[in-house]
């Protein structure tokens, strides 16, 4: 079985709403984790260590370049919350089952579905009800994640219930998302019966998603879809929204003759009071408020398309008619900062450091351009600028990508 499920819990909102999306994404390679993803993965390991330390389970403390005081604090928030649940269950007179980073199989609902629960705790609540509690740690700060009806959490809970309900009389299910960077600790609680009903309701949808069937449906769930940039449904929606909001925006407004003066213009001419969103040719505040959600959706889709075509052109040599790859703006840098300090010191310039080394521009201003060139000119380089995709009308010459890549690799 692969590292990631086709019907992953993290992408469940997407494939439950747009059933073909899971199979469409298979056409695109996994581009690898970003710095944020790598930081998040390591932070999860630190969370695991802190909980296992409390449980007296052996685990060596993980080390990473991402360790900061902030990460220590974020993972402390998670560990303290989880430990608090365990201690509360102990006070309720039971020894809870505690599973850290537990693999959860929900393939009875979604074909080949599985995932990893950061924390699974089974015990009793204050009323004596059998309680399954799932906790999920998130380091992100860009999107607020709510536990209420969260499909990722519901799938994790379904997997845990399926695995352990025969051992425990689980009557209630709580799901908590701990997102410290947004000061978000969100908990959603339902009965075991409600969880089972939800699971049954998604079975036919999950089957369609696994088979790649159904109709593509754009929505906010498209945000991290790998197929988004070339998704026809997203393109159709964006263009339709643009037409609806902008081409028909003033369809009901009277057409003014160039010589006609609006009431707002007349007021402006009379007493210098600037008109504010009163002319038919301008958007009113209400118009702007109405189209803001549309602007966000369209802008987000446009960004995704440009990111895709740029990557295809720069990294894979794909040519797009009317567009070309050029070298972006480059700035001068020192090839050897230590040699700069030594060469400057010989000429009596020993004050190049404040809290850090002065910038190239500051040193040039200090010495004067002529002296700077004499002393440090040979230590100044101008590496290639960042490659970027621009219209053919851009005056910069197109880059020969076969040699440009070699130039960039030589700098690594």
C-alpha positions as CSV (number, residue, x, y, z in Angstrom):
1,X,0.0,0.0,0.0
2,X,1.3,3.5,-0.9
3,X,2.4,6.1,1.5
4,X,-0.7,8.2,0.8
5,X,-4.2,6.9,0.4
6,X,-6.0,7.9,-2.9
7,X,-9.0,8.9,-0.7
8,X,-6.9,10.5,2.0
9,X,-8.6,12.0,5.0
10,X,-6.8,15.3,4.6
11,X,-8.3,15.8,1.1
12,X,-11.7,14.3,2.0
13,X,-13.6,17.6,1.8
14,X,-12.4,17.8,-1.8
15,X,-13.3,14.3,-3.0
16,X,-16.6,14.2,-1.1
17,X,-17.6,17.4,-3.0
18,X,-15.8,16.8,-6.3
19,X,-15.7,13.1,-6.7
20,X,-13.4,12.9,-9.8
21,X,-10.7,15.0,-8.1
22,X,-8.8,12.2,-6.4
23,X,-8.2,10.4,-9.7
24,X,-7.5,13.6,-11.6
25,X,-4.8,14.5,-9.1
26,X,-3.0,11.2,-10.0
27,X,-2.0,12.9,-13.3
28,X,0.3,15.3,-11.4
29,X,3.5,14.4,-9.6
30,X,4.0,15.0,-5.9
31,X,6.2,18.1,-6.0
32,X,7.5,17.3,-2.5
33,X,7.0,19.1,0.8
34,X,7.5,22.8,1.3
35,X,9.5,24.3,4.1
36,X,6.3,24.7,6.0
37,X,5.4,21.1,5.4
38,X,8.8,19.9,6.6
39,X,8.5,22.1,9.7
40,X,5.0,20.6,10.4
41,X,6.2,17.1,10.0
42,X,9.1,17.6,12.5
43,X,6.8,19.5,14.9
44,X,4.5,16.4,14.9
45,X,7.5,14.3,15.9
46,X,8.2,16.6,18.8
47,X,4.6,16.4,19.9
48,X,4.9,12.6,19.8
49,X,8.0,12.7,21.9
50,X,6.5,15.0,24.5
51,X,3.4,12.8,24.9
52,X,5.4,9.6,25.0
53,X,7.7,11.1,27.6
54,X,4.6,11.7,29.8
55,X,3.5,8.1,29.1
56,X,7.0,6.9,30.0
57,X,7.4,5.3,26.6
58,X,10.9,5.3,25.2
59,X,11.6,7.7,22.4
60,X,14.7,9.8,21.6
61,X,14.0,13.5,21.4
62,X,14.0,14.5,17.7
63,X,16.5,17.1,16.5
64,X,15.9,19.5,13.6
65,X,17.0,22.8,12.2
66,X,13.4,23.9,12.6
67,X,13.6,23.9,16.4
68,X,12.7,27.4,17.7
69,X,11.3,28.7,20.9
70,X,8.0,29.2,19.0
71,X,7.9,25.5,18.0
72,X,8.6,24.5,21.6
73,X,5.7,26.6,22.8
74,X,3.3,25.3,20.0
75,X,4.1,21.7,20.8
76,X,3.7,22.4,24.5
77,X,0.2,23.6,23.9
78,X,-0.6,20.3,22.1
79,X,1.0,18.1,24.7
80,X,-0.6,19.9,27.6
81,X,-4.1,19.6,26.0
82,X,-3.7,15.9,25.3
83,X,-2.3,15.2,28.8
84,X,-5.2,17.1,30.3
85,X,-7.7,14.8,28.5
86,X,-5.9,11.7,29.8
87,X,-5.7,13.0,33.4
88,X,-9.4,13.9,33.3
89,X,-10.3,10.4,32.2
90,X,-8.2,9.0,35.0
91,X,-10.1,11.2,37.5
92,X,-13.3,9.7,36.0
93,X,-12.1,6.3,37.3
94,X,-10.7,4.6,34.3
95,X,-7.3,3.9,32.8
96,X,-7.6,5.2,29.2
97,X,-6.2,3.5,26.1
98,X,-3.8,6.0,24.6
99,X,-2.4,5.6,21.1
100,X,0.1,8.0,19.7
101,X,0.5,8.4,15.9
102,X,-1.9,5.5,15.3
103,X,-2.6,4.2,11.8
104,X,-6.3,4.3,11.3
105,X,-8.0,2.3,8.6
106,X,-11.4,3.5,7.3
107,X,-11.4,1.4,4.1
108,X,-14.8,0.0,5.2
109,X,-16.2,3.5,4.2
110,X,-13.7,4.7,1.5
111,X,-11.9,2.1,-0.6
112,X,-8.2,1.7,0.5
113,X,-8.7,4.6,2.9
114,X,-6.3,5.0,5.8
115,X,-4.5,7.8,7.7
116,X,-2.6,8.5,10.9
117,X,-4.3,9.9,14.0
118,X,-2.0,12.1,16.0
119,X,-3.7,11.0,19.2
120,X,-6.4,8.4,19.9
121,X,-7.7,8.2,23.5
122,X,-10.5,5.9,24.7
123,X,-11.9,6.1,28.2
124,X,-14.9,7.6,30.0
125,X,-16.3,11.1,30.4
126,X,-17.5,12.7,33.6
127,X,-21.0,11.1,33.1
128,X,-19.5,7.6,32.7
129,X,-20.1,7.4,29.0
130,X,-17.6,5.5,26.9
131,X,-15.7,8.2,25.1
132,X,-13.4,8.1,22.0
133,X,-11.4,11.3,21.6
134,X,-9.3,12.0,18.5
135,X,-6.8,14.9,18.5
136,X,-5.1,16.5,15.5
137,X,-2.2,19.0,15.7
138,X,-1.9,21.6,13.0
139,X,1.0,24.1,12.7
140,X,-0.5,26.2,9.9
141,X,-1.6,29.8,10.3
142,X,-3.0,30.5,6.9
143,X,-6.3,28.7,7.2
144,X,-8.4,28.4,10.3
145,X,-9.5,24.8,10.7
146,X,-12.7,24.1,12.5
147,X,-13.4,20.6,14.0
148,X,-17.2,21.0,13.5
149,X,-18.3,18.4,10.9
150,X,-14.7,18.2,9.8
151,X,-14.5,15.3,7.4
152,X,-10.9,14.5,8.1
153,X,-11.6,14.1,11.7
154,X,-14.8,12.1,11.1
155,X,-12.8,9.7,9.0
156,X,-10.2,9.3,11.6
157,X,-12.9,8.8,14.3
158,X,-14.6,6.2,12.0
159,X,-11.3,4.3,11.6
160,X,-10.7,4.3,15.4
161,X,-14.2,3.3,16.2
162,X,-14.1,0.4,13.7
163,X,-10.8,-0.8,15.2
164,X,-11.6,-0.5,18.9
165,X,-15.4,-0.5,19.5
166,X,-15.4,-4.3,20.0
167,X,-13.1,-3.7,23.0
168,X,-14.9,-0.6,24.5
169,X,-18.4,0.5,24.9
170,X,-18.0,3.8,23.0
171,X,-21.0,6.0,23.2
172,X,-19.6,9.4,22.5
173,X,-17.0,10.7,20.0
174,X,-15.0,13.9,20.4
175,X,-12.7,15.3,17.8
176,X,-10.3,18.2,18.6
177,X,-8.1,20.2,16.4
178,X,-5.2,22.0,18.1
179,X,-3.9,24.9,16.0
180,X,-1.8,27.0,18.3
181,X,-0.6,29.6,15.8
182,X,-4.2,30.8,15.5
183,X,-5.0,30.2,19.2
184,X,-7.5,27.6,17.9
185,X,-8.6,24.6,20.0
186,X,-11.8,23.4,18.4
187,X,-13.8,20.4,19.6
188,X,-16.8,18.7,18.0
189,X,-18.7,16.0,19.9
190,X,-21.3,13.6,18.5
191,X,-22.8,10.2,19.5
192,X,-21.4,7.0,18.2
193,X,-24.7,6.4,16.4
194,X,-24.3,9.8,14.6
195,X,-20.8,8.8,13.5
196,X,-22.0,5.5,12.1
197,X,-24.8,7.2,10.2
198,X,-22.4,9.7,8.7
199,X,-20.1,6.9,7.6
200,X,-22.9,5.1,5.9
201,X,-24.0,8.3,4.1
202,X,-20.6,8.8,2.4
203,X,-20.0,5.2,1.2
204,X,-21.6,5.7,-2.2
205,X,-19.8,9.0,-2.6
206,X,-16.4,7.5,-1.7
207,X,-17.0,4.6,-4.1
208,X,-17.6,7.1,-7.0
209,X,-14.5,9.1,-5.9
210,X,-12.3,6.0,-5.9
211,X,-13.6,5.1,-9.4
212,X,-13.1,8.6,-10.7
213,X,-16.8,9.0,-11.5
214,X,-19.2,11.9,-11.0
215,X,-19.2,15.6,-11.9
216,X,-16.4,18.0,-11.2
217,X,-17.6,20.7,-8.7
218,X,-15.5,23.8,-8.0
219,X,-15.5,25.2,-4.5
220,X,-13.2,26.3,-1.6
221,X,-12.0,22.7,-1.4
222,X,-10.1,23.3,-4.7
223,X,-7.4,25.3,-2.8
224,X,-4.8,22.5,-2.6
225,X,-5.9,20.4,-5.5
226,X,-3.0,19.5,-7.8
227,X,-5.3,19.5,-10.9
228,X,-6.7,22.9,-10.2
229,X,-4.6,24.9,-12.6
230,X,-5.8,22.9,-15.6
231,X,-9.3,21.9,-14.3
232,X,-11.9,22.8,-16.9
233,X,-14.6,23.1,-14.3
234,X,-12.6,25.7,-12.3
235,X,-11.9,27.6,-15.5
236,X,-15.5,27.6,-16.6
237,X,-16.6,28.7,-13.1
238,X,-14.1,31.6,-12.9
239,X,-15.0,32.9,-16.4
240,X,-18.7,32.6,-15.7
241,X,-18.3,34.4,-12.4
242,X,-16.3,37.1,-14.0
243,X,-19.0,37.5,-16.7
244,X,-21.8,37.6,-14.2
245,X,-20.2,40.0,-11.9
246,X,-18.5,42.4,-14.2
247,X,-20.1,42.3,-17.7
248,X,-23.6,42.4,-16.3
249,X,-22.9,44.5,-13.2
250,X,-24.6,47.7,-14.5
251,X,-27.0,46.1,-17.0
252,X,-29.9,47.8,-15.3
253,X,-28.2,51.2,-15.1
254,X,-29.2,53.9,-17.6
255,X,-26.5,54.7,-20.2
256,X,-25.4,58.3,-19.8
257,X,-24.5,60.6,-22.7
258,X,-21.0,62.0,-22.4
259,X,-22.5,65.5,-22.0
260,X,-24.8,64.5,-19.2
261,X,-23.8,65.5,-15.7
262,X,-24.6,63.1,-12.8
263,X,-26.0,64.4,-9.5
264,X,-22.7,63.5,-7.8
265,X,-20.7,65.4,-10.4
266,X,-22.9,68.4,-10.1
267,X,-22.4,68.4,-6.3
268,X,-18.7,68.2,-6.8
269,X,-18.7,71.2,-9.1
270,X,-20.9,73.2,-6.8
271,X,-19.1,72.8,-3.4
272,X,-15.9,70.8,-3.9
273,X,-17.4,67.9,-2.1
274,X,-15.8,64.8,-3.7
275,X,-18.4,62.2,-4.7
276,X,-18.2,58.8,-2.9
277,X,-19.5,55.8,-4.9
278,X,-22.5,57.7,-6.2
279,X,-21.8,57.9,-10.0
280,X,-23.4,55.1,-12.1
281,X,-20.0,54.5,-13.7
282,X,-18.5,53.6,-10.3
283,X,-19.0,50.6,-8.1
284,X,-21.0,51.3,-4.9
285,X,-19.8,49.9,-1.6
286,X,-22.5,47.3,-1.8
287,X,-21.4,46.3,-5.3
288,X,-17.8,45.8,-4.0
289,X,-19.0,43.8,-1.0
290,X,-21.0,41.6,-3.3
291,X,-18.1,40.8,-5.6
292,X,-15.4,40.3,-3.0
293,X,-15.9,36.6,-2.6
294,X,-15.9,36.2,-6.4
295,X,-12.7,38.3,-6.7
296,X,-11.0,36.0,-4.1
297,X,-12.1,32.8,-6.0
298,X,-11.0,34.2,-9.4
299,X,-7.7,35.6,-8.2
300,X,-6.8,32.4,-6.5
301,X,-7.6,30.4,-9.6
302,X,-5.5,32.8,-11.8
303,X,-2.6,32.5,-9.4
304,X,-2.8,28.7,-9.7
305,X,-2.9,28.8,-13.5
306,X,0.1,31.1,-13.8
307,X,2.1,29.1,-11.3
308,X,1.4,26.0,-13.4
309,X,2.3,27.5,-16.8
310,X,5.4,29.1,-15.4
311,X,6.6,25.8,-13.9
312,X,5.9,24.0,-17.1
313,X,7.9,26.6,-19.1
314,X,10.8,27.0,-16.8
315,X,11.3,23.5,-15.5
316,X,10.1,21.4,-18.5
317,X,10.6,23.6,-21.5
318,X,7.0,23.8,-22.5
319,X,6.4,26.7,-24.9
320,X,3.3,28.9,-24.6
321,X,2.3,30.9,-27.7
322,X,2.7,34.6,-27.0
323,X,4.9,34.1,-23.9
324,X,8.6,33.6,-23.2
325,X,10.9,33.0,-20.3
326,X,13.3,35.8,-19.4
327,X,15.8,36.5,-16.7
328,X,14.5,38.6,-13.9
329,X,16.3,41.4,-12.2
330,X,19.6,40.5,-10.6
331,X,21.5,42.3,-7.9
332,X,25.2,42.4,-7.2
333,X,26.5,40.3,-4.3
334,X,29.9,39.6,-2.8
335,X,31.5,36.3,-3.9
336,X,33.5,35.9,-0.6
337,X,32.4,38.1,2.3
338,X,35.5,37.2,4.4
339,X,37.8,38.3,1.5
340,X,35.9,41.5,1.3
341,X,36.5,42.3,5.0
342,X,40.2,41.4,4.7
343,X,40.7,43.5,1.5
344,X,38.8,46.5,3.0
345,X,40.9,46.3,6.2
346,X,44.1,46.6,4.2
347,X,42.9,50.0,3.0
348,X,41.9,51.1,6.5
349,X,38.2,50.2,6.3
350,X,37.8,48.2,9.5
351,X,34.2,49.3,10.4
352,X,32.2,47.2,8.0
353,X,30.3,45.4,10.8
354,X,27.6,46.9,13.0
355,X,25.4,44.0,14.2
356,X,26.0,42.4,10.8
357,X,28.1,43.2,7.7
358,X,27.2,46.3,5.8
359,X,25.4,45.8,2.5
360,X,27.3,46.1,-0.8
361,X,25.6,49.4,-1.5
362,X,26.5,50.8,1.9
363,X,30.1,49.8,1.5
364,X,30.2,51.3,-2.0
365,X,28.8,54.6,-0.7
366,X,31.4,54.5,2.2
367,X,34.4,54.0,-0.1
368,X,33.1,55.9,-3.2
369,X,32.6,54.1,-6.5
370,X,36.1,54.4,-7.8
371,X,37.8,53.2,-4.6
372,X,35.2,50.5,-4.3
373,X,36.0,49.2,-7.8
374,X,39.7,49.2,-7.1
375,X,39.6,47.4,-3.8
376,X,36.6,45.1,-4.0
377,X,35.6,45.1,-7.7
378,X,37.0,41.6,-8.3
379,X,34.9,40.2,-5.4
380,X,31.6,41.4,-6.8
381,X,29.5,39.1,-8.9
382,X,26.0,39.4,-10.5
383,X,24.4,35.9,-10.5
384,X,21.6,35.2,-13.0
385,X,18.2,36.7,-12.1
386,X,15.3,34.5,-11.3
387,X,13.6,33.0,-14.4
388,X,10.1,34.3,-15.1
389,X,7.4,33.9,-17.7
390,X,6.4,37.1,-19.4
391,X,4.4,38.1,-22.6
392,X,6.3,38.3,-25.8
393,X,6.0,42.1,-25.8
394,X,8.3,42.3,-22.8
395,X,11.6,44.0,-24.1
396,X,13.9,41.5,-22.3
397,X,15.4,38.8,-24.4
398,X,14.2,35.2,-24.1
399,X,16.4,32.9,-22.2
400,X,18.0,29.8,-23.7
401,X,16.7,27.3,-21.1
402,X,19.2,24.6,-22.1
403,X,22.1,26.8,-20.8
404,X,20.1,28.8,-18.2
405,X,19.5,25.6,-16.1
406,X,23.2,24.9,-16.2
407,X,24.0,28.4,-14.9
408,X,21.6,28.0,-12.0
409,X,22.9,24.6,-11.1
410,X,26.5,25.9,-11.1
411,X,25.5,28.4,-8.4
412,X,24.0,25.7,-6.0
